[in-house]
Amino acid sequence: MQTQASTTLGWDVVVNYGETELNRLLAIAYDKDSTGNKSIKEFECPCAVSLYQFLEEYAEIVDTTTPSQSIGEKVYTIILNNLVLATAKGGVTNDEVSSENPTPSETPFVFPPNSDASGVVFIDFEASSSDLTECPLNSEDPGCAGRSPLVDNHLGDLKDIIRSQFLTKYKHIIYELARTNNSKPVEGIKLVPKSFMFATHKPDEGETILSLFIQTGDTNNGLQSRLNSNWDTLWGTTLACPPIPSGKTASVILAKNTIFTSMIEPGLKNQGYSGELDNTTRSLQIQIDTKKEIHEPEDKKSSMYSSTTYHTAINVVLPKLQLVLEQNPSDKPAYCRGSWSYKYKFSWDEYSALGDGSDRNGSVTVENTLDEDTYPVKLENEYTLEVNFKIRKEKWKVTATPDSQSFWDIINGGSTKVPSWTKDLNVFLPEMNIDMGSLDFFLTTNLLLPSREVIDIDTKLGVQVPGDFYLVGSVENSRK
């Protein structure tokens, strides 16, 4: 099977998020669900040497104790701007890679291969490599309790101290991702992320789009070097359209190779069939070997008062069934279209019971053609694909064509007609259901917010197949 040309740059799945809605969702999730450990930092603001003077008017003892002041949370907020995704590093907290030794940039973030609960994927942003020219320190409510006049008077100085510490002392900002559930579902097939990378794309019009390139198979064939620049070129120049259409804030692209190897191929195998993926650009086309054969033994029927009929045996090994999953021109969900055609030939003889010299003979070529029945590519639920195809007997078109006869053949009873009785031959016409299984892709949509529903898929528009499988929707930013 050839690797298909794909809009995923060789990755199994690409999930795209609009910047504004994704940031809003991350803020909601932090507000509601944050259970991480809080990190308390103490900043020392050195003062000049104190000047002590004794005045005649007073005879008080000087109090030299240093008061300590604690400022509560959410009184002041610091925002670190310009952390570039391209500088993100990552790894897992296991023996090979840790937060002290992250994998280099342009290397995928790899999930732990086992179910060890201590394995956590993290993202490491290099603060020292970022342009933290803006590092505002703000108060959400100037009149809120807990504000410090000392801090208020020195916000600019304190901002510079904090910025300097991020650039020189802390250097890295670690963001941990909870590990996905690697358990196998009871039914169906679930795409489980094994590694991923970031990229961004800024369309000519509209906001920046964050894309997660995800590996779900055993081998990662995705582009890694210069991923971001190639992603920009693909959508900005080659395709000349954004990965998220106007009016939507998220999209999911499932590579056709992933659909075939993860769902269709195992589904066919479970039914005793085998399939091969054709190299197409605007559809997913499969050649299915159903291993069907037709065997009709020779037969002779005779009667005292009617003609005796005879036909030779019919033996046919059926060719491959072609299924095409392609875009629906009417903007409805994509559909699956089937094409199947096979021929067979047999000879026949007919002898008159009256012995009046009306004996006839000939041969017939029969072609059976499936009349391209179509079925929609369905979403079983918001995050589960389902592809089925049913072959119905009434959809077959049968064409019987008599073979030509020479002059001498005709003199000897050769006929160029098809006897009516041959239409009653019990030749098998395949009638079957082809279930290509289902595919759950939920775990690929919420890597940044595990266990949450992040994308509200547009089920009415459904699955589109402009080449790869394409779904669109909106970032789910409700507080449910």
N, C-alpha and C positions, 0 to 999 in steps of 0.2 A: 504494500500500500504506500502510495506516495504521500509526502507531507503536503497538505493543501495550502495554497496561497490564502492568507487570512489577514483580517484587520486586527488581529490580536498580537501581531509580531511574533508568532510562534508560541505564545502563552496559551494555557487552557481556557482561562476566563479573564476578562477585563471588566471591572466594575467602575463606573464613572459617577462622580458626585459633583453637583454644583457647589461652589465655594460658600456662598452665603447661607444656604439651607443646611449644609453640613456643619458649618460653624455654629449655627443656631442649635442644632441637635446636640453637638458636643457640649455646649453650654448647659442645655437642659439636663443632659445626662450627668454632668458634673454636679449640678445643683441638687439633683434628686438622688442619684445612686452612688455617689462617690463614697467608697469605703477604704480608700488607701490610707497609708500612714502619713500624717502631717509632718512636714519638715520645718522645724523652728530654727531660724537663723538669727544670730545676735550680731549687730553691727556697732562697732565702736566709733564714736565721733570724737576724736582727740581735741581737747581744748588747750588754750594757752596756759602758761603758769599763772596760778592765782596770785593776786596782789592783796596782801593783808595789811590793813592800816588800823591803828588805834586812835580813836577820836576822843577829845577831852570831854565832850558832852555825854558820852555814854561809858558805862562800865559793865558791859555785858560780856559773858563768856562766848567766844566764837565757836559755832557749831560747824565742824568740818566733815560731818557724815555726808555720804553721797546718796541722794534719794534714787530709788529704782522705780521705773515706770513701765508698766506692761500695757501694750496696745492690743486690743482684741482683734479677732479676724474680721475681714470684710470692711474694715475702717479705711484702709488704704489698699490700693490695687496696683500692681506693677505689671505692665504688658511688655513682653519681649517681642518686638517686631523684627521682621526680616530674617526669621529662621528659615533657611532655604531647604526645601525638601531634597534637593539634589545632593546635599551634604549629609543626609541621614545615613546612619550606619545601623547595623542590627545584628542580632544573634539570639542565642537561647542560654538560659542559666543552667548549663550542664558542665560536664568536665572539659569539653572541647572549647566552648566559647562562653564568656561571661561578660558582665557589664564592665569589667576592668580591661577586657581585651575584645572589643567588638570586631565583627567582620568588617572588611573595608567597604567603602562606597562602591556602587555598581556590583554588589554581591547580594543575592536574594536573602531575605530574612527566612530562616528555616525553622519550621516547627519541630519539636522533639518527636522522634519516631515512635515513642512508646507512650504509655498512659501515666508516666510518673508525674504526680501532682506538682512536684517542685520545678518542673520545666516550664518556664515562662518566656514567651517571646517579648523582646523589648526593642524599642527604637531609640537610637542615640543620635541626637542632633548636636552637631559640633558648634557650640556657641562661639568658640574662639575663631571659627571660620565664617561666622555670620557678620553681617553689617548691622550691629545694634546701635545705629545712629539715633534711633528713637527708642527711648526707654522711659515713657511717662510714668510718673508716680502720682496717682490721682486718688481723690476721695469721692465716693459715690454720692455722699450727702454731706455738704459742708456743715450742717448743723447737727450731725449725728453725735450721740454720746460716745466717748472714748477717744475723740480726736485730741491730738497733742499740739498745743501752741508751739512747742519747740520744733516738732516735726514740720508743722505748717510753715514756719519761718525759714526752714532749711530744706524744702523739698528738692530744689535744684541740686544742692550739694549732695544730698542723700542719694538722689538718682544717679549721679556720677559715680559715687562709691559702689553702689550695687552693680551698675553696668561694668565697672572695672573688675569687680570680683567675678562676674560671669565670664568675662573675656580672659582672665588670667588665672583665676583660682579654680573655679568649678569646671569651666570649659565645655562640659558635656551636660546635656539635658536628657535624662532618661525617661522614656514613656513606655510603660509596660502594657502589653496586651495579654488578656487572659487567653489561655490556650483553648482551641476549639475541641469539641467532643469528637474523638476518633472512633467511637463505637459504631458498629454497623447497624443500619436500621433493620427492623424485622422484615419489612417488605420493601421492594424497590431498591434503587441505587442512590446513594448520597455522595455528592461531591464534597470531599473533605480537603481543605487547604493544607498543602505541605510546605509551600514557600511562597513568598510574594515580594514584589518591588513596587516602589512609587514612581509616578511620573506626573507632570502637570502639562496642561495645554491651555493657552490663552487665545481664544478665537478672535478674529478681527472685530467682531461685535459680540457683546455679552461678557459674562464673568469668567474667571479662571475655573478650570475643571480639574479636579484631583482624580487620578486614575490609579487603581490598584491592579497590578498584573499578578495573577494567581496561578500557581502550579497545583494541580490536583492528581495528576498521574504519577507513575513511578519515576519517570524521566522528565527533566526540565529541558525542553527544546526552545524555550523563549529567548529572545534577544536580551542581552544584559548590558553589553558595552554600548554607551551612547544611547541608552534607551529613551531618555527624554527628548533628545534632538530628533531621533527617528520618529518618535510619536508626533512631535510637532509637524514634521515634514509630511507624514502620512495624512493627517487631517487638514493641515493648513494648505498643502499644495496638491497632493495626489487625489484625495477625495474631495477637497474643497468644501467641507461641511463640518460642523462640530459633532463630537461623539454623543452629545445630548441634544435632541431636537428642541426647537423653540417651544416654550410652554411647559417643558418638563425639567426636572432638576436631577434626574438620575437615569442611568441606563446600565444594562448588563449585556455583555457580548460573550457568547459561548462559542468557542471555536468548533467548526464542523468536525474536525478530528476528534475533539473531546466528546461531542454528541455521539459519534459513531463508535468509538472505542469504549466509552463508559456506559452507554445505554443500548444502542441498536445492536451492536455485535453480540453482546451477552444475551440480549433478548431473543435474537434469531437462533443462537446456539441452544438455548433452552427448549426450542421447538424442533430441534433437529436440522435446522437450516444453517447455511453459512452465507456470509455477505462480503462484498468488496466495494470499497469507496472509490468512485470515479473521480478523476481530476477535473472538476468543473469550477467556474468562477462565480456564477450568480445563483447557484442552487446547491443542494446536497443530493447527490445522485448515487444510488446503491444498486449493485447487481446482486440479486439473491438467488442462490442455488437451493431450490426447494427439494432437490433429489427426487422429483416426481417422474414417474414413467407411466406410459400407457401400453397396455398389452391386451389386445383383442384377438383371440384365436381364430383361425380360419373356420368357416362355417358353411354347411350345406343343408338347405331345406328343400324337401321334395314333397309333392302331393300328387295323388292320382288324378285330380281334376284341375290342377293349376300348374304353373311353371315351376321348375326346379331352379333355385338360386344358389349361387356360391360366391364367396369372396375370400380372398387370401388373408393371411394374418396381418394384423397391424401392430407394429412395435415402434414406440417413439420414446426417446429420452428427452424430456422437456428442456429447452434452453433456460437461461437465467431470466428471472422476472426482474424488470427494471422499475424501481421506485424512485420518484423524484419529489423531494421536499423543496418547495419554492415559494416565492413571494406571490401573494394574492394581488392582482392588479387593481382590485376595488378597495384597497386599504382595509380589508378585513384580515383576520388571522391567516397565516400561511396554511397551505394545504399539502397533502400527500397525494401524488398522482401515480397510478400504476399503468405500466405498459407491458404486454406479454403477447407473444405471437409464436405459433409453431405450426408446422406442416406435417402431413403424412400422406402416403399414397397406397392404394390397394387396387387389385384387379378383380374383376367380377365376370361371372358367366350366368346366362339365363337360358334354360332349355325349355322349349314348349312341350307340354304334356300331350299335345295332339300330334306331334311329329310332323307339323306342316311346314317345316323349314324356316320357322321364324326365330331360330336360336340367335342370341346376340351375345356380344362380349365387349369388354372395354376396360379402361382403367380411369381412376379418378384421383385428383390431387385435392386434398382438403386443407384449408388454412383456417385456424382458429385464432382470433384476435380479441384481446381484452379491450373493451371500449373505454379505456382510460378513466376509470372511476376515480373520484376524488373524495378525500376525507380531510377535515381540518386537523392541523397540528394543535392539540389542545393543551391548556393549562389545567391539570387535575385540581390544583389549588394554586394559590398565588405564587408559590415557589417550587412547583413540581410540574415538569413537562411530561407529556404522554403522547406517544405516537402509535396509532393502530391503523391497520388497513384491512378491509374485508373484500374478498373476491366473491362476487355473486354470479350464479350461473346465468342469470338473464342478461348479464353485461357482456357475455361472450358473443361475438359475431362470427358465424360459421359460413364460409364460402367454399362450395364444392365446384370444381372446374374439371370437365371431362378432358382427357388427354386427346390430342389429335390422332387421327387414323390415316394410314396410307390408302391409296386406291385399292390395293389388293386386300388390305385388312377389312375394308368395307365390304368388298365382294364376299369375304368369308365371315360376315356377320358382325364386323366391327362397328361399334356405335360411338357417336360423338354426343350422346346425351347421358344424363345422370339418372339411373333408374330410381323411381320413387321409393322403392323398398330400402335403398341404401341409407336413407335418412333415418331409418329406425335402428341403425346399428348402435349398440350400447357402448359408444366410445366415451371414455371418461373426460369430462370437462372440469378442471380443477375449481373447487369451491371451498374456500378456506378463510380463516381469520389469521392475520399476521399481527401478532402483538409484539411490538418492539420495546416494550417495557416503559418504565417511568424514571425520571431523573430529578432528584431533589437538590436544588442549588442554593438553599437558604444560607448555609454556612459561608458561602463566598460573598454574601452581600453585607455582612456585619462584622468584618474583621476589626474595625476600629471601636466597635461597641458590642462585644460578644454578648449573646443571649437576648439582645434587643432586636426588634423589627426596625430596620433602618430604611428600607425602600418599600414604598407602596406601589406594587406593580400595576400597570394599567391592564387589567384583565380583559377589558372590552376590546382594546386594540390587539391584545394577545401577542403571540409569537410572530415575528417577522423573520423572513429568511432572504435577505438580500445577498447572501453568500454564507456567512456565519449566522447563528441564531441570535436574534436581537430583540431585547425587551426594554421597554421604557417605563418610567413611572416618576414618582416624586419622593424626595427624602421625607421620611415620616418624622416630623418634629413636634408632634403633640406630646403632652405631658402625661399620657396614659401610662 
